């Protein structure tokens, strides 16, 4: 019987500010060789300006620099599924009717290259 590799968890965060206040935050957990994106938030006044994309790119660059296998995350069907797909994330699972009439969607991105 093979035993599981040692488990470790490291909490990471990237924060964008306007010189005074936080206007975007990405939190993530490093779990084995994957980076789990826990939360991506951008202030409503700064949406549509590429800030979310920039924060995701910072996390991807970190994952590439650490030679991680990839990144993964959950989103709801009413949230940001199109956003993640445009960034090259692939859907790997979907829970239908969570909540009823909606879906919880798992996305992942592998084969990372730092700086792209």
Phi and psi restraints in degrees (range 20) as a CNS / XPLOR table:
assign (resid 1 and name C) (resid 2 and name N)
       (resid 2 and name CA) (resid 2 and name C) 1.0 -89.3 20.0 2
assign (resid 2 and name N) (resid 2 and name CA)
       (resid 2 and name C) (resid 3 and name N) 1.0 136.8 20.0 2
assign (resid 2 and name C) (resid 3 and name N)
       (resid 3 and name CA) (resid 3 and name C) 1.0 -91.9 20.0 2
assign (resid 3 and name N) (resid 3 and name CA)
       (resid 3 and name C) (resid 4 and name N) 1.0 154.6 20.0 2
assign (resid 3 and name C) (resid 4 and name N)
       (resid 4 and name CA) (resid 4 and name C) 1.0 -68.2 20.0 2
assign (resid 4 and name N) (resid 4 and name CA)
       (resid 4 and name C) (resid 5 and name N) 1.0 148.0 20.0 2
assign (resid 4 and name C) (resid 5 and name N)
       (resid 5 and name CA) (resid 5 and name C) 1.0 -66.1 20.0 2
assign (resid 5 and name N) (resid 5 and name CA)
       (resid 5 and name C) (resid 6 and name N) 1.0 155.8 20.0 2
assign (resid 5 and name C) (resid 6 and name N)
       (resid 6 and name CA) (resid 6 and name C) 1.0 -56.1 20.0 2
assign (resid 6 and name N) (resid 6 and name CA)
       (resid 6 and name C) (resid 7 and name N) 1.0 138.3 20.0 2
assign (resid 6 and name C) (resid 7 and name N)
       (resid 7 and name CA) (resid 7 and name C) 1.0 -97.0 20.0 2
assign (resid 7 and name N) (resid 7 and name CA)
       (resid 7 and name C) (resid 8 and name N) 1.0 134.9 20.0 2
assign (resid 7 and name C) (resid 8 and name N)
       (resid 8 and name CA) (resid 8 and name C) 1.0 -141.6 20.0 2
assign (resid 8 and name N) (resid 8 and name CA)
       (resid 8 and name C) (resid 9 and name N) 1.0 151.9 20.0 2
assign (resid 8 and name C) (resid 9 and name N)
       (resid 9 and name CA) (resid 9 and name C) 1.0 -137.3 20.0 2
assign (resid 9 and name N) (resid 9 and name CA)
       (resid 9 and name C) (resid 10 and name N) 1.0 126.8 20.0 2
assign (resid 9 and name C) (resid 10 and name N)
       (resid 10 and name CA) (resid 10 and name C) 1.0 -122.8 20.0 2
assign (resid 10 and name N) (resid 10 and name CA)
       (resid 10 and name C) (resid 11 and name N) 1.0 127.1 20.0 2
assign (resid 10 and name C) (resid 11 and name N)
       (resid 11 and name CA) (resid 11 and name C) 1.0 -89.1 20.0 2
assign (resid 11 and name N) (resid 11 and name CA)
       (resid 11 and name C) (resid 12 and name N) 1.0 130.7 20.0 2
assign (resid 11 and name C) (resid 12 and name N)
       (resid 12 and name CA) (resid 12 and name C) 1.0 -127.6 20.0 2
assign (resid 12 and name N) (resid 12 and name CA)
       (resid 12 and name C) (resid 13 and name N) 1.0 156.3 20.0 2
assign (resid 12 and name C) (resid 13 and name N)
       (resid 13 and name CA) (resid 13 and name C) 1.0 -152.0 20.0 2
assign (resid 13 and name N) (resid 13 and name CA)
       (resid 13 and name C) (resid 14 and name N) 1.0 145.0 20.0 2
assign (resid 13 and name C) (resid 14 and name N)
       (resid 14 and name CA) (resid 14 and name C) 1.0 -122.3 20.0 2
assign (resid 14 and name N) (resid 14 and name CA)
       (resid 14 and name C) (resid 15 and name N) 1.0 133.3 20.0 2
assign (resid 14 and name C) (resid 15 and name N)
       (resid 15 and name CA) (resid 15 and name C) 1.0 -128.2 20.0 2
assign (resid 15 and name N) (resid 15 and name CA)
       (resid 15 and name C) (resid 16 and name N) 1.0 132.5 20.0 2
assign (resid 15 and name C) (resid 16 and name N)
       (resid 16 and name CA) (resid 16 and name C) 1.0 -107.7 20.0 2
assign (resid 16 and name N) (resid 16 and name CA)
       (resid 16 and name C) (resid 17 and name N) 1.0 139.0 20.0 2
assign (resid 16 and name C) (resid 17 and name N)
       (resid 17 and name CA) (resid 17 and name C) 1.0 -134.6 20.0 2
assign (resid 17 and name N) (resid 17 and name CA)
       (resid 17 and name C) (resid 18 and name N) 1.0 166.2 20.0 2
assign (resid 17 and name C) (resid 18 and name N)
       (resid 18 and name CA) (resid 18 and name C) 1.0 -103.4 20.0 2
assign (resid 18 and name N) (resid 18 and name CA)
       (resid 18 and name C) (resid 19 and name N) 1.0 21.1 20.0 2
assign (resid 18 and name C) (resid 19 and name N)
       (resid 19 and name CA) (resid 19 and name C) 1.0 94.6 20.0 2
assign (resid 19 and name N) (resid 19 and name CA)
       (resid 19 and name C) (resid 20 and name N) 1.0 -13.4 20.0 2
assign (resid 19 and name C) (resid 20 and name N)
       (resid 20 and name CA) (resid 20 and name C) 1.0 -135.0 20.0 2
assign (resid 20 and name N) (resid 20 and name CA)
       (resid 20 and name C) (resid 21 and name N) 1.0 -45.0 20.0 2
assign (resid 20 and name C) (resid 21 and name N)
       (resid 21 and name CA) (resid 21 and name C) 1.0 -126.3 20.0 2
assign (resid 21 and name N) (resid 21 and name CA)
       (resid 21 and name C) (resid 22 and name N) 1.0 155.1 20.0 2
assign (resid 21 and name C) (resid 22 and name N)
       (resid 22 and name CA) (resid 22 and name C) 1.0 -70.1 20.0 2
assign (resid 22 and name N) (resid 22 and name CA)
       (resid 22 and name C) (resid 23 and name N) 1.0 131.2 20.0 2
assign (resid 22 and name C) (resid 23 and name N)
       (resid 23 and name CA) (resid 23 and name C) 1.0 -119.4 20.0 2
assign (resid 23 and name N) (resid 23 and name CA)
       (resid 23 and name C) (resid 24 and name N) 1.0 -6.0 20.0 2
assign (resid 23 and name C) (resid 24 and name N)
       (resid 24 and name CA) (resid 24 and name C) 1.0 -162.8 20.0 2
assign (resid 24 and name N) (resid 24 and name CA)
       (resid 24 and name C) (resid 25 and name N) 1.0 140.3 20.0 2
assign (resid 24 and name C) (resid 25 and name N)
       (resid 25 and name CA) (resid 25 and name C) 1.0 -142.3 20.0 2
assign (resid 25 and name N) (resid 25 and name CA)
       (resid 25 and name C) (resid 26 and name N) 1.0 136.1 20.0 2
assign (resid 25 and name C) (resid 26 and name N)
       (resid 26 and name CA) (resid 26 and name C) 1.0 -124.8 20.0 2
assign (resid 26 and name N) (resid 26 and name CA)
       (resid 26 and name C) (resid 27 and name N) 1.0 123.2 20.0 2
assign (resid 26 and name C) (resid 27 and name N)
       (resid 27 and name CA) (resid 27 and name C) 1.0 -111.8 20.0 2
assign (resid 27 and name N) (resid 27 and name CA)
       (resid 27 and name C) (resid 28 and name N) 1.0 146.0 20.0 2
assign (resid 27 and name C) (resid 28 and name N)
       (resid 28 and name CA) (resid 28 and name C) 1.0 -149.7 20.0 2
assign (resid 28 and name N) (resid 28 and name CA)
       (resid 28 and name C) (resid 29 and name N) 1.0 158.8 20.0 2
assign (resid 28 and name C) (resid 29 and name N)
       (resid 29 and name CA) (resid 29 and name C) 1.0 -121.2 20.0 2
assign (resid 29 and name N) (resid 29 and name CA)
       (resid 29 and name C) (resid 30 and name N) 1.0 130.2 20.0 2
assign (resid 29 and name C) (resid 30 and name N)
       (resid 30 and name CA) (resid 30 and name C) 1.0 -87.5 20.0 2
assign (resid 30 and name N) (resid 30 and name CA)
       (resid 30 and name C) (resid 31 and name N) 1.0 113.1 20.0 2
assign (resid 30 and name C) (resid 31 and name N)
       (resid 31 and name CA) (resid 31 and name C) 1.0 -125.2 20.0 2
assign (resid 31 and name N) (resid 31 and name CA)
       (resid 31 and name C) (resid 32 and name N) 1.0 115.8 20.0 2
assign (resid 31 and name C) (resid 32 and name N)
       (resid 32 and name CA) (resid 32 and name C) 1.0 50.0 20.0 2
assign (resid 32 and name N) (resid 32 and name CA)
       (resid 32 and name C) (resid 33 and name N) 1.0 -118.9 20.0 2
assign (resid 32 and name C) (resid 33 and name N)
       (resid 33 and name CA) (resid 33 and name C) 1.0 -109.4 20.0 2
assign (resid 33 and name N) (resid 33 and name CA)
       (resid 33 and name C) (resid 34 and name N) 1.0 26.5 20.0 2
assign (resid 33 and name C) (resid 34 and name N)
       (resid 34 and name CA) (resid 34 and name C) 1.0 -128.7 20.0 2
assign (resid 34 and name N) (resid 34 and name CA)
       (resid 34 and name C) (resid 35 and name N) 1.0 149.1 20.0 2
assign (resid 34 and name C) (resid 35 and name N)
       (resid 35 and name CA) (resid 35 and name C) 1.0 -106.3 20.0 2
assign (resid 35 and name N) (resid 35 and name CA)
       (resid 35 and name C) (resid 36 and name N) 1.0 116.1 20.0 2
assign (resid 35 and name C) (resid 36 and name N)
       (resid 36 and name CA) (resid 36 and name C) 1.0 -92.8 20.0 2
assign (resid 36 and name N) (resid 36 and name CA)
       (resid 36 and name C) (resid 37 and name N) 1.0 116.9 20.0 2
assign (resid 36 and name C) (resid 37 and name N)
       (resid 37 and name CA) (resid 37 and name C) 1.0 -79.5 20.0 2
assign (resid 37 and name N) (resid 37 and name CA)
       (resid 37 and name C) (resid 38 and name N) 1.0 110.8 20.0 2
assign (resid 37 and name C) (resid 38 and name N)
       (resid 38 and name CA) (resid 38 and name C) 1.0 -83.4 20.0 2
assign (resid 38 and name N) (resid 38 and name CA)
       (resid 38 and name C) (resid 39 and name N) 1.0 -46.4 20.0 2
assign (resid 38 and name C) (resid 39 and name N)
       (resid 39 and name CA) (resid 39 and name C) 1.0 -150.5 20.0 2
assign (resid 39 and name N) (resid 39 and name CA)
       (resid 39 and name C) (resid 40 and name N) 1.0 137.5 20.0 2
assign (resid 39 and name C) (resid 40 and name N)
       (resid 40 and name CA) (resid 40 and name C) 1.0 -126.9 20.0 2
assign (resid 40 and name N) (resid 40 and name CA)
       (resid 40 and name C) (resid 41 and name N) 1.0 120.5 20.0 2
assign (resid 40 and name C) (resid 41 and name N)
       (resid 41 and name CA) (resid 41 and name C) 1.0 -131.3 20.0 2
assign (resid 41 and name N) (resid 41 and name CA)
       (resid 41 and name C) (resid 42 and name N) 1.0 134.3 20.0 2
assign (resid 41 and name C) (resid 42 and name N)
       (resid 42 and name CA) (resid 42 and name C) 1.0 -130.4 20.0 2
assign (resid 42 and name N) (resid 42 and name CA)
       (resid 42 and name C) (resid 43 and name N) 1.0 129.4 20.0 2
assign (resid 42 and name C) (resid 43 and name N)
       (resid 43 and name CA) (resid 43 and name C) 1.0 -53.1 20.0 2
assign (resid 43 and name N) (resid 43 and name CA)
       (resid 43 and name C) (resid 44 and name N) 1.0 136.4 20.0 2
assign (resid 43 and name C) (resid 44 and name N)
       (resid 44 and name CA) (resid 44 and name C) 1.0 -52.0 20.0 2
assign (resid 44 and name N) (resid 44 and name CA)
       (resid 44 and name C) (resid 45 and name N) 1.0 -35.3 20.0 2
assign (resid 44 and name C) (resid 45 and name N)
       (resid 45 and name CA) (resid 45 and name C) 1.0 -70.2 20.0 2
assign (resid 45 and name N) (resid 45 and name CA)
       (resid 45 and name C) (resid 46 and name N) 1.0 -12.7 20.0 2
assign (resid 45 and name C) (resid 46 and name N)
       (resid 46 and name CA) (resid 46 and name C) 1.0 -116.9 20.0 2
assign (resid 46 and name N) (resid 46 and name CA)
       (resid 46 and name C) (resid 47 and name N) 1.0 5.1 20.0 2
assign (resid 46 and name C) (resid 47 and name N)
       (resid 47 and name CA) (resid 47 and name C) 1.0 -71.6 20.0 2
assign (resid 47 and name N) (resid 47 and name CA)
       (resid 47 and name C) (resid 48 and name N) 1.0 151.3 20.0 2
assign (resid 47 and name C) (resid 48 and name N)
       (resid 48 and name CA) (resid 48 and name C) 1.0 81.8 20.0 2
assign (resid 48 and name N) (resid 48 and name CA)
       (resid 48 and name C) (resid 49 and name N) 1.0 7.8 20.0 2
assign (resid 48 and name C) (resid 49 and name N)
       (resid 49 and name CA) (resid 49 and name C) 1.0 -110.9 20.0 2
assign (resid 49 and name N) (resid 49 and name CA)
       (resid 49 and name C) (resid 50 and name N) 1.0 8.3 20.0 2
assign (resid 49 and name C) (resid 50 and name N)
       (resid 50 and name CA) (resid 50 and name C) 1.0 89.6 20.0 2
assign (resid 50 and name N) (resid 50 and name CA)
       (resid 50 and name C) (resid 51 and name N) 1.0 5.4 20.0 2
assign (resid 50 and name C) (resid 51 and name N)
       (resid 51 and name CA) (resid 51 and name C) 1.0 -68.1 20.0 2
assign (resid 51 and name N) (resid 51 and name CA)
       (resid 51 and name C) (resid 52 and name N) 1.0 -43.6 20.0 2
assign (resid 51 and name C) (resid 52 and name N)
       (resid 52 and name CA) (resid 52 and name C) 1.0 -61.5 20.0 2
assign (resid 52 and name N) (resid 52 and name CA)
       (resid 52 and name C) (resid 53 and name N) 1.0 -42.6 20.0 2
assign (resid 52 and name C) (resid 53 and name N)
       (resid 53 and name CA) (resid 53 and name C) 1.0 -61.9 20.0 2
assign (resid 53 and name N) (resid 53 and name CA)
       (resid 53 and name C) (resid 54 and name N) 1.0 -41.4 20.0 2
assign (resid 53 and name C) (resid 54 and name N)
       (resid 54 and name CA) (resid 54 and name C) 1.0 -63.6 20.0 2
assign (resid 54 and name N) (resid 54 and name CA)
       (resid 54 and name C) (resid 55 and name N) 1.0 -43.6 20.0 2
assign (resid 54 and name C) (resid 55 and name N)
       (resid 55 and name CA) (resid 55 and name C) 1.0 -64.2 20.0 2
assign (resid 55 and name N) (resid 55 and name CA)
       (resid 55 and name C) (resid 56 and name N) 1.0 -41.6 20.0 2
assign (resid 55 and name C) (resid 56 and name N)
       (resid 56 and name CA) (resid 56 and name C) 1.0 -62.9 20.0 2
assign (resid 56 and name N) (resid 56 and name CA)
       (resid 56 and name C) (resid 57 and name N) 1.0 -40.5 20.0 2
assign (resid 56 and name C) (resid 57 and name N)
       (resid 57 and name CA) (resid 57 and name C) 1.0 -63.7 20.0 2
assign (resid 57 and name N) (resid 57 and name CA)
       (resid 57 and name C) (resid 58 and name N) 1.0 -38.0 20.0 2
assign (resid 57 and name C) (resid 58 and name N)
       (resid 58 and name CA) (resid 58 and name C) 1.0 -62.1 20.0 2
assign (resid 58 and name N) (resid 58 and name CA)
       (resid 58 and name C) (resid 59 and name N) 1.0 -42.7 20.0 2
assign (resid 58 and name C) (resid 59 and name N)
       (resid 59 and name CA) (resid 59 and name C) 1.0 -65.5 20.0 2
assign (resid 59 and name N) (resid 59 and name CA)
       (resid 59 and name C) (resid 60 and name N) 1.0 -41.4 20.0 2
assign (resid 59 and name C) (resid 60 and name N)
       (resid 60 and name CA) (resid 60 and name C) 1.0 -63.1 20.0 2
assign (resid 60 and name N) (resid 60 and name CA)
       (resid 60 and name C) (resid 61 and name N) 1.0 -43.3 20.0 2
assign (resid 60 and name C) (resid 61 and name N)
       (resid 61 and name CA) (resid 61 and name C) 1.0 -62.6 20.0 2
assign (resid 61 and name N) (resid 61 and name CA)
       (resid 61 and name C) (resid 62 and name N) 1.0 -39.4 20.0 2
assign (resid 61 and name C) (resid 62 and name N)
       (resid 62 and name CA) (resid 62 and name C) 1.0 -61.7 20.0 2
assign (resid 62 and name N) (resid 62 and name CA)
       (resid 62 and name C) (resid 63 and name N) 1.0 -47.9 20.0 2
assign (resid 62 and name C) (resid 63 and name N)
       (resid 63 and name CA) (resid 63 and name C) 1.0 -59.6 20.0 2
assign (resid 63 and name N) (resid 63 and name CA)
       (resid 63 and name C) (resid 64 and name N) 1.0 -41.9 20.0 2
assign (resid 63 and name C) (resid 64 and name N)
       (resid 64 and name CA) (resid 64 and name C) 1.0 -65.2 20.0 2
assign (resid 64 and name N) (resid 64 and name CA)
       (resid 64 and name C) (resid 65 and name N) 1.0 -41.8 20.0 2
assign (resid 64 and name C) (resid 65 and name N)
       (resid 65 and name CA) (resid 65 and name C) 1.0 -66.2 20.0 2
assign (resid 65 and name N) (resid 65 and name CA)
       (resid 65 and name C) (resid 66 and name N) 1.0 -26.0 20.0 2
assign (resid 65 and name C) (resid 66 and name N)
       (resid 66 and name CA) (resid 66 and name C) 1.0 -93.7 20.0 2
assign (resid 66 and name N) (resid 66 and name CA)
       (resid 66 and name C) (resid 67 and name N) 1.0 3.0 20.0 2
assign (resid 66 and name C) (resid 67 and name N)
       (resid 67 and name CA) (resid 67 and name C) 1.0 55.1 20.0 2
assign (resid 67 and name N) (resid 67 and name CA)
       (resid 67 and name C) (resid 68 and name N) 1.0 43.1 20.0 2
assign (resid 67 and name C) (resid 68 and name N)
       (resid 68 and name CA) (resid 68 and name C) 1.0 -76.9 20.0 2
assign (resid 68 and name N) (resid 68 and name CA)
       (resid 68 and name C) (resid 69 and name N) 1.0 159.9 20.0 2
assign (resid 68 and name C) (resid 69 and name N)
       (resid 69 and name CA) (resid 69 and name C) 1.0 -67.0 20.0 2
assign (resid 69 and name N) (resid 69 and name CA)
       (resid 69 and name C) (resid 70 and name N) 1.0 -39.9 20.0 2
assign (resid 69 and name C) (resid 70 and name N)
       (resid 70 and name CA) (resid 70 and name C) 1.0 173.0 20.0 2
assign (resid 70 and name N) (resid 70 and name CA)
       (resid 70 and name C) (resid 71 and name N) 1.0 -168.7 20.0 2
assign (resid 70 and name C) (resid 71 and name N)
       (resid 71 and name CA) (resid 71 and name C) 1.0 -122.8 20.0 2
assign (resid 71 and name N) (resid 71 and name CA)
       (resid 71 and name C) (resid 72 and name N) 1.0 152.1 20.0 2
assign (resid 71 and name C) (resid 72 and name N)
       (resid 72 and name CA) (resid 72 and name C) 1.0 -147.2 20.0 2
assign (resid 72 and name N) (resid 72 and name CA)
       (resid 72 and name C) (resid 73 and name N) 1.0 159.4 20.0 2
assign (resid 72 and name C) (resid 73 and name N)
       (resid 73 and name CA) (resid 73 and name C) 1.0 -161.6 20.0 2
assign (resid 73 and name N) (resid 73 and name CA)
       (resid 73 and name C) (resid 74 and name N) 1.0 166.7 20.0 2
assign (resid 73 and name C) (resid 74 and name N)
       (resid 74 and name CA) (resid 74 and name C) 1.0 -114.1 20.0 2
assign (resid 74 and name N) (resid 74 and name CA)
       (resid 74 and name C) (resid 75 and name N) 1.0 145.6 20.0 2
assign (resid 74 and name C) (resid 75 and name N)
       (resid 75 and name CA) (resid 75 and name C) 1.0 -145.0 20.0 2
assign (resid 75 and name N) (resid 75 and name CA)
       (resid 75 and name C) (resid 76 and name N) 1.0 163.6 20.0 2
assign (resid 75 and name C) (resid 76 and name N)
       (resid 76 and name CA) (resid 76 and name C) 1.0 -98.2 20.0 2
assign (resid 76 and name N) (resid 76 and name CA)
       (resid 76 and name C) (resid 77 and name N) 1.0 154.6 20.0 2
assign (resid 76 and name C) (resid 77 and name N)
       (resid 77 and name CA) (resid 77 and name C) 1.0 -60.1 20.0 2
assign (resid 77 and name N) (resid 77 and name CA)
       (resid 77 and name C) (resid 78 and name N) 1.0 -26.2 20.0 2
assign (resid 77 and name C) (resid 78 and name N)
       (resid 78 and name CA) (resid 78 and name C) 1.0 -89.0 20.0 2
assign (resid 78 and name N) (resid 78 and name CA)
       (resid 78 and name C) (resid 79 and name N) 1.0 -2.1 20.0 2
assign (resid 78 and name C) (resid 79 and name N)
       (resid 79 and name CA) (resid 79 and name C) 1.0 -97.2 20.0 2
assign (resid 79 and name N) (resid 79 and name CA)
       (resid 79 and name C) (resid 80 and name N) 1.0 -106.8 20.0 2
assign (resid 79 and name C) (resid 80 and name N)
       (resid 80 and name CA) (resid 80 and name C) 1.0 -121.2 20.0 2
assign (resid 80 and name N) (resid 80 and name CA)
       (resid 80 and name C) (resid 81 and name N) 1.0 30.4 20.0 2
assign (resid 80 and name C) (resid 81 and name N)
       (resid 81 and name CA) (resid 81 and name C) 1.0 -57.5 20.0 2
assign (resid 81 and name N) (resid 81 and name CA)
       (resid 81 and name C) (resid 82 and name N) 1.0 -44.7 20.0 2
assign (resid 81 and name C) (resid 82 and name N)
       (resid 82 and name CA) (resid 82 and name C) 1.0 -64.0 20.0 2
assign (resid 82 and name N) (resid 82 and name CA)
       (resid 82 and name C) (resid 83 and name N) 1.0 -38.4 20.0 2
assign (resid 82 and name C) (resid 83 and name N)
       (resid 83 and name CA) (resid 83 and name C) 1.0 -58.0 20.0 2
assign (resid 83 and name N) (resid 83 and name CA)
       (resid 83 and name C) (resid 84 and name N) 1.0 -50.2 20.0 2
assign (resid 83 and name C) (resid 84 and name N)
       (resid 84 and name CA) (resid 84 and name C) 1.0 -67.7 20.0 2
assign (resid 84 and name N) (resid 84 and name CA)
       (resid 84 and name C) (resid 85 and name N) 1.0 -38.2 20.0 2
assign (resid 84 and name C) (resid 85 and name N)
       (resid 85 and name CA) (resid 85 and name C) 1.0 -61.7 20.0 2
assign (resid 85 and name N) (resid 85 and name CA)
       (resid 85 and name C) (resid 86 and name N) 1.0 -40.1 20.0 2
assign (resid 85 and name C) (resid 86 and name N)
       (resid 86 and name CA) (resid 86 and name C) 1.0 -65.6 20.0 2
assign (resid 86 and name N) (resid 86 and name CA)
       (resid 86 and name C) (resid 87 and name N) 1.0 -24.6 20.0 2
assign (resid 86 and name C) (resid 87 and name N)
       (resid 87 and name CA) (resid 87 and name C) 1.0 -87.0 20.0 2
assign (resid 87 and name N) (resid 87 and name CA)
       (resid 87 and name C) (resid 88 and name N) 1.0 4.1 20.0 2
assign (resid 87 and name C) (resid 88 and name N)
       (resid 88 and name CA) (resid 88 and name C) 1.0 92.8 20.0 2
assign (resid 88 and name N) (resid 88 and name CA)
       (resid 88 and name C) (resid 89 and name N) 1.0 10.3 20.0 2
assign (resid 88 and name C) (resid 89 and name N)
       (resid 89 and name CA) (resid 89 and name C) 1.0 -81.3 20.0 2
assign (resid 89 and name N) (resid 89 and name CA)
       (resid 89 and name C) (resid 90 and name N) 1.0 141.5 20.0 2
assign (resid 89 and name C) (resid 90 and name N)
       (resid 90 and name CA) (resid 90 and name C) 1.0 -109.6 20.0 2
assign (resid 90 and name N) (resid 90 and name CA)
       (resid 90 and name C) (resid 91 and name N) 1.0 135.5 20.0 2
assign (resid 90 and name C) (resid 91 and name N)
       (resid 91 and name CA) (resid 91 and name C) 1.0 -67.1 20.0 2
assign (resid 91 and name N) (resid 91 and name CA)
       (resid 91 and name C) (resid 92 and name N) 1.0 130.9 20.0 2
assign (resid 91 and name C) (resid 92 and name N)
       (resid 92 and name CA) (resid 92 and name C) 1.0 -119.3 20.0 2
assign (resid 92 and name N) (resid 92 and name CA)
       (resid 92 and name C) (resid 93 and name N) 1.0 -12.6 20.0 2
assign (resid 92 and name C) (resid 93 and name N)
       (resid 93 and name CA) (resid 93 and name C) 1.0 -161.4 20.0 2
assign (resid 93 and name N) (resid 93 and name CA)
       (resid 93 and name C) (resid 94 and name N) 1.0 157.9 20.0 2
assign (resid 93 and name C) (resid 94 and name N)
       (resid 94 and name CA) (resid 94 and name C) 1.0 -149.1 20.0 2
assign (resid 94 and name N) (resid 94 and name CA)
       (resid 94 and name C) (resid 95 and name N) 1.0 128.4 20.0 2
assign (resid 94 and name C) (resid 95 and name N)
       (resid 95 and name CA) (resid 95 and name C) 1.0 -102.6 20.0 2
assign (resid 95 and name N) (resid 95 and name CA)
       (resid 95 and name C) (resid 96 and name N) 1.0 111.7 20.0 2
assign (resid 95 and name C) (resid 96 and name N)
       (resid 96 and name CA) (resid 96 and name C) 1.0 -76.3 20.0 2
assign (resid 96 and name N) (resid 96 and name CA)
       (resid 96 and name C) (resid 97 and name N) 1.0 154.2 20.0 2
assign (resid 96 and name C) (resid 97 and name N)
       (resid 97 and name CA) (resid 97 and name C) 1.0 55.5 20.0 2
assign (resid 97 and name N) (resid 97 and name CA)
       (resid 97 and name C) (resid 98 and name N) 1.0 45.1 20.0 2
assign (resid 97 and name C) (resid 98 and name N)
       (resid 98 and name CA) (resid 98 and name C) 1.0 -131.6 20.0 2
assign (resid 98 and name N) (resid 98 and name CA)
       (resid 98 and name C) (resid 99 and name N) 1.0 83.6 20.0 2
assign (resid 98 and name C) (resid 99 and name N)
       (resid 99 and name CA) (resid 99 and name C) 1.0 -78.3 20.0 2
assign (resid 99 and name N) (resid 99 and name CA)
       (resid 99 and name C) (resid 100 and name N) 1.0 175.1 20.0 2
assign (resid 99 and name C) (resid 100 and name N)
       (resid 100 and name CA) (resid 100 and name C) 1.0 -48.2 20.0 2
assign (resid 100 and name N) (resid 100 and name CA)
       (resid 100 and name C) (resid 101 and name N) 1.0 130.3 20.0 2
assign (resid 100 and name C) (resid 101 and name N)
       (resid 101 and name CA) (resid 101 and name C) 1.0 87.1 20.0 2
assign (resid 101 and name N) (resid 101 and name CA)
       (resid 101 and name C) (resid 102 and name N) 1.0 -4.1 20.0 2
assign (resid 101 and name C) (resid 102 and name N)
       (resid 102 and name CA) (resid 102 and name C) 1.0 -132.9 20.0 2
assign (resid 102 and name N) (resid 102 and name CA)
       (resid 102 and name C) (resid 103 and name N) 1.0 174.3 20.0 2
assign (resid 102 and name C) (resid 103 and name N)
       (resid 103 and name CA) (resid 103 and name C) 1.0 -132.3 20.0 2
assign (resid 103 and name N) (resid 103 and name CA)
       (resid 103 and name C) (resid 104 and name N) 1.0 149.4 20.0 2
assign (resid 103 and name C) (resid 104 and name N)
       (resid 104 and name CA) (resid 104 and name C) 1.0 -102.8 20.0 2
assign (resid 104 and name N) (resid 104 and name CA)
       (resid 104 and name C) (resid 105 and name N) 1.0 125.7 20.0 2
assign (resid 104 and name C) (resid 105 and name N)
       (resid 105 and name CA) (resid 105 and name C) 1.0 -119.0 20.0 2
assign (resid 105 and name N) (resid 105 and name CA)
       (resid 105 and name C) (resid 106 and name N) 1.0 132.3 20.0 2
assign (resid 105 and name C) (resid 106 and name N)
       (resid 106 and name CA) (resid 106 and name C) 1.0 -98.6 20.0 2
assign (resid 106 and name N) (resid 106 and name CA)
       (resid 106 and name C) (resid 107 and name N) 1.0 129.6 20.0 2
assign (resid 106 and name C) (resid 107 and name N)
       (resid 107 and name CA) (resid 107 and name C) 1.0 -120.5 20.0 2
assign (resid 107 and name N) (resid 107 and name CA)
       (resid 107 and name C) (resid 108 and name N) 1.0 151.4 20.0 2
assign (resid 107 and name C) (resid 108 and name N)
       (resid 108 and name CA) (resid 108 and name C) 1.0 -146.0 20.0 2
assign (resid 108 and name N) (resid 108 and name CA)
       (resid 108 and name C) (resid 109 and name N) 1.0 158.6 20.0 2
assign (resid 108 and name C) (resid 109 and name N)
       (resid 109 and name CA) (resid 109 and name C) 1.0 -139.6 20.0 2
assign (resid 109 and name N) (resid 109 and name CA)
       (resid 109 and name C) (resid 110 and name N) 1.0 128.0 20.0 2
assign (resid 109 and name C) (resid 110 and name N)
       (resid 110 and name CA) (resid 110 and name C) 1.0 -123.6 20.0 2
assign (resid 110 and name N) (resid 110 and name CA)
       (resid 110 and name C) (resid 111 and name N) 1.0 -177.9 20.0 2
assign (resid 110 and name C) (resid 111 and name N)
       (resid 111 and name CA) (resid 111 and name C) 1.0 55.5 20.0 2
assign (resid 111 and name N) (resid 111 and name CA)
       (resid 111 and name C) (resid 112 and name N) 1.0 57.9 20.0 2
assign (resid 111 and name C) (resid 112 and name N)
       (resid 112 and name CA) (resid 112 and name C) 1.0 -83.7 20.0 2
assign (resid 112 and name N) (resid 112 and name CA)
       (resid 112 and name C) (resid 113 and name N) 1.0 145.5 20.0 2
assign (resid 112 and name C) (resid 113 and name N)
       (resid 113 and name CA) (resid 113 and name C) 1.0 -130.5 20.0 2
assign (resid 113 and name N) (resid 113 and name CA)
       (resid 113 and name C) (resid 114 and name N) 1.0 121.5 20.0 2
assign (resid 113 and name C) (resid 114 and name N)
       (resid 114 and name CA) (resid 114 and name C) 1.0 -60.2 20.0 2
assign (resid 114 and name N) (resid 114 and name CA)
       (resid 114 and name C) (resid 115 and name N) 1.0 136.0 20.0 2
assign (resid 114 and name C) (resid 115 and name N)
       (resid 115 and name CA) (resid 115 and name C) 1.0 92.5 20.0 2
assign (resid 115 and name N) (resid 115 and name CA)
       (resid 115 and name C) (resid 116 and name N) 1.0 -8.9 20.0 2
